[in-house]
Amino acid sequence: MTTKIIDSPPRTAMEVFEMLPEGTLAEVIEGQFFISPAPSFQHQDTLLEIASQLRTLIRAHGHRVIVAPFDVYLDKNENVVQPDICVILKSNRGILGQSFKGIPDLIVEISSHSNSEPDLTLKRKLYQKVGVQEYWIVNPETKEVIGYQQKEGVFGKKTSSIATIQSFLLDVIITF
């Protein structure tokens, strides 16, 4: 971690975000700053199960599976998120390094009481707007999964199931 010298107060949510220490669970969505508490065991257990299966199923194709906390800069000024899981296809032209600068192909959010509203509305609208191809919202308590797929610039609700996710983008089925 490097020490940052603050010579003037931050003026935007993105400037505040850029000043945070590495690993801080924070996001900037449409210019608004959000900070989250550490996730629960059930959240992390669900995340690990889904991410492990995804990685096993798509690794041979050269695709990447990345888990939070990991910064994803959807643009330069207003939107940086930390999806629970994101998949970046081999053909994706984003830049992967200390963070990802670009649009992930698939995003999975493991919802909890503290973040269910942003996941269901704010993030869904943002991910649709920037062109994420597929978006899943998983409730770790009920194991309900809601899946959306981008078609002609709009998310269509493709699936709603319990403990099973079918990715049309990746042509895989995940059970947890």
C-alpha positions as CSV (number, residue, x, y, z in Angstrom):
1,M,0.0,0.0,0.0
2,T,1.3,3.4,-0.9
3,T,0.8,6.5,1.2
4,K,-1.2,9.2,-0.5
5,I,-0.7,12.9,0.3
6,I,-3.9,14.9,0.2
7,D,-3.2,18.4,-0.9
8,S,-6.9,19.3,-1.6
9,P,-10.2,17.9,-0.5
10,P,-11.9,15.5,-2.9
11,R,-14.7,17.1,-5.0
12,T,-16.3,14.0,-6.6
13,A,-17.3,10.6,-5.5
14,M,-14.6,9.2,-7.8
15,E,-11.9,11.3,-6.2
16,V,-13.0,9.9,-2.7
17,F,-12.9,6.4,-4.1
18,E,-9.4,6.9,-5.5
19,M,-8.2,7.9,-2.1
20,L,-9.4,4.7,-0.3
21,P,-7.0,2.0,0.8
22,E,-6.7,-1.1,-1.3
23,G,-9.4,-3.7,-0.4
24,T,-12.0,-1.2,0.8
25,L,-15.5,-2.4,-0.2
26,A,-16.7,0.6,-2.0
27,E,-18.3,1.5,-5.3
28,V,-19.2,4.6,-7.3
29,I,-22.4,4.2,-9.2
30,E,-23.7,7.1,-11.4
31,G,-21.5,9.5,-9.5
32,Q,-22.8,8.3,-6.0
33,F,-20.4,6.8,-3.4
34,F,-21.4,3.5,-1.7
35,I,-19.6,1.6,1.0
36,S,-20.4,-1.9,2.1
37,P,-19.8,-4.0,5.3
38,A,-17.9,-7.2,5.0
39,P,-20.0,-10.0,3.5
40,S,-21.5,-12.8,5.6
41,F,-20.2,-16.4,5.6
42,Q,-23.3,-17.6,3.6
43,H,-22.6,-14.9,1.0
44,Q,-18.9,-15.9,0.7
45,D,-19.7,-19.6,0.6
46,T,-22.2,-19.1,-2.3
47,L,-19.7,-16.8,-4.1
48,L,-16.9,-19.4,-3.8
49,E,-19.1,-22.3,-5.0
50,I,-20.3,-20.4,-8.1
51,A,-16.9,-18.9,-9.0
52,S,-15.2,-22.3,-8.6
53,Q,-17.6,-24.0,-11.0
54,L,-17.4,-21.2,-13.5
55,R,-13.6,-21.2,-13.4
56,T,-13.5,-25.0,-13.9
57,L,-16.0,-24.9,-16.8
58,I,-14.6,-22.0,-18.8
59,R,-10.8,-21.9,-18.0
60,A,-9.8,-24.0,-20.9
61,H,-11.4,-21.4,-23.3
62,G,-9.1,-18.7,-22.0
63,H,-11.9,-16.8,-20.2
64,R,-11.3,-15.1,-16.8
65,V,-13.3,-15.4,-13.6
66,I,-12.6,-12.6,-11.1
67,V,-14.0,-12.3,-7.6
68,A,-14.5,-9.3,-5.3
69,P,-13.0,-7.2,-4.0
70,F,-11.7,-6.2,-7.4
71,D,-12.3,-2.8,-9.0
72,V,-14.1,-2.7,-12.4
73,Y,-13.9,0.8,-14.0
74,L,-16.9,0.9,-16.4
75,D,-15.9,4.4,-17.4
76,K,-13.4,7.1,-16.3
77,N,-15.6,9.4,-14.3
78,E,-18.8,8.0,-12.7
79,N,-18.8,4.2,-12.4
80,V,-16.5,1.8,-10.6
81,V,-18.0,-1.3,-9.1
82,Q,-16.8,-4.4,-7.3
83,P,-19.0,-7.2,-8.6
84,D,-19.0,-10.4,-6.5
85,I,-18.0,-12.3,-9.6
86,C,-17.3,-11.1,-13.1
87,V,-16.4,-13.1,-16.2
88,I,-14.2,-11.6,-18.9
89,L,-14.3,-13.4,-22.2
90,K,-11.0,-14.0,-24.0
91,S,-12.3,-11.7,-26.8
92,N,-13.1,-8.8,-24.5
93,R,-11.0,-5.7,-25.3
94,G,-10.9,-4.3,-21.8
95,I,-7.7,-3.8,-19.9
96,L,-7.0,-6.3,-17.1
97,G,-4.3,-5.3,-14.5
98,Q,-4.5,-3.9,-11.0
99,S,-8.2,-3.4,-11.9
100,F,-10.3,-4.0,-15.0
101,K,-11.1,-1.1,-17.3
102,G,-13.9,-2.1,-19.5
103,I,-17.2,-3.9,-19.5
104,P,-17.3,-7.5,-18.1
105,D,-19.3,-10.0,-20.2
106,L,-21.0,-11.6,-17.3
107,I,-21.6,-10.2,-13.7
108,V,-22.9,-12.1,-10.7
109,E,-24.0,-10.3,-7.6
110,I,-24.6,-12.3,-4.4
111,S,-27.4,-10.2,-2.8
112,S,-27.7,-9.6,0.9
113,H,-30.0,-7.5,3.1
114,S,-27.6,-4.5,2.9
115,N,-27.2,-4.5,-0.9
116,S,-30.4,-6.1,-2.4
117,E,-31.9,-2.8,-3.5
118,P,-28.9,-1.6,-5.4
119,D,-28.3,-5.0,-7.0
120,L,-31.9,-5.3,-8.2
121,T,-32.4,-1.7,-9.4
122,L,-29.4,0.6,-9.5
123,K,-26.7,-1.9,-10.7
124,R,-29.1,-3.7,-13.0
125,K,-29.8,-0.4,-14.8
126,L,-26.1,0.5,-14.9
127,Y,-25.1,-2.9,-16.2
128,Q,-27.8,-2.7,-18.9
129,K,-26.7,0.8,-19.9
130,V,-23.0,0.0,-20.3
131,G,-23.6,-3.3,-22.2
132,V,-23.0,-6.2,-19.8
133,Q,-24.2,-9.2,-21.8
134,E,-25.5,-11.3,-18.8
135,Y,-26.3,-10.4,-15.2
136,W,-27.2,-12.8,-12.4
137,I,-28.5,-11.9,-9.0
138,V,-28.3,-14.7,-6.4
139,N,-29.9,-14.7,-3.0
140,P,-27.7,-16.8,-0.8
141,E,-30.4,-17.5,1.8
142,T,-33.2,-18.7,-0.5
143,K,-30.8,-19.7,-3.4
144,E,-33.1,-17.9,-5.8
145,V,-31.4,-16.8,-9.0
146,I,-32.6,-14.1,-11.3
147,G,-30.8,-14.0,-14.7
148,Y,-30.9,-11.2,-17.2
149,Q,-29.5,-11.3,-20.8
150,Q,-28.8,-8.2,-22.9
151,K,-30.7,-8.1,-26.2
152,E,-30.8,-5.0,-28.3
153,G,-29.6,-2.8,-25.5
154,V,-32.2,-4.0,-22.9
155,F,-32.0,-6.7,-20.2
156,G,-34.6,-9.3,-20.7
157,K,-35.3,-11.5,-17.7
158,K,-34.2,-14.9,-19.0
159,T,-34.4,-17.1,-15.9
160,S,-35.6,-17.4,-12.4
161,S,-34.7,-20.6,-10.6
162,I,-33.6,-22.1,-7.3
163,A,-29.9,-23.2,-6.9
164,T,-29.3,-23.5,-10.7
165,I,-27.9,-20.9,-13.1
166,Q,-27.9,-21.4,-16.9
167,S,-25.6,-19.1,-18.7
168,F,-26.6,-18.6,-22.3
169,L,-23.5,-16.6,-23.0
170,L,-21.1,-19.3,-21.7
171,D,-23.3,-22.3,-22.5
172,V,-22.9,-23.7,-19.0
173,I,-25.1,-24.7,-16.1
174,I,-24.0,-24.0,-12.5
175,T,-25.7,-25.7,-9.4
176,F,-25.0,-24.7,-5.9
